[in-house]
């Protein structure tokens, strides 16, 4: 599913895509994907595309949060959690620092 998510993010012009391997930090997920959207409409479009691709592959999201304001959207795909954030939220919350900058190459 990760390659599909990354392709969808690239196709939808998400920026600053980061993939963090967190499987040794938590039993609840293996991977965090964080990206930046330009505006809330862009964030919602990215989220809808990821949800659509996941459903096509039979991977229904366990949860989706933040679609109403679309400033920070979280999509829980079990072992992968996707964060789509506007730049202000991304700078404020610094998820990469929160998770210890445990980055892996997104390609």
C-alpha angles and dihedrals in degrees: 000000000000095000089051092050092049093048091049091050091050093045090051092049098245111168136218094021111192128184117201123193104216102159092114091051101050138017091215100073142005103209139030119200116196126184141162127239124200099229137352093268089054091049091051091048091052092047093049091050092051092047090049093050092047092051091049088056093047093251103126113193113254087215145349122203133182102027094128096062095021094204094115117011121187121196116191111206094170104250092023125054118191122204117195109188140175112238095255092055092043092053093044099049099033095199092183089063092043090056093044098256090278095167131174127189110274092215 
